[in-house]
Amino acid sequence: MKTDPAIRRTRDARRGISASAGDDPVKIVEYYIEMQKRFAARLRLGPGDAREDGGTAEHQLAADAQKDARR
């Protein structure tokens, strides 16, 4: 197992998230989905994620996150 400090911090963060969710896979996925919505404007999507209507998927995620925040 690698001992690189960046890898260690990432693994520690993931373990902490898992522990805070009681190691329940469903709750962990729900947490990550919520974070994805919350920080949608910061996401860098891959080349296959562009929307067909000319907009970007990143734009749509940000718009969806703003709608959710208003609710």
Sequence and secondary structure as in RCSB ss.txt:
>XXXX:A:sequence
MKTDPAIRRTRDARRGISASAGDDPVKIVEYYIEMQKRFAARLRLGPGDAREDGGTAEHQLAADAQKDARR
>XXXX:A:secstr
    HHHHHHHHHHHHHHHHTTT HHHHHHHHHHHHHHTGGG    GGG  TTSS HHHHHHHHHHHHHH 
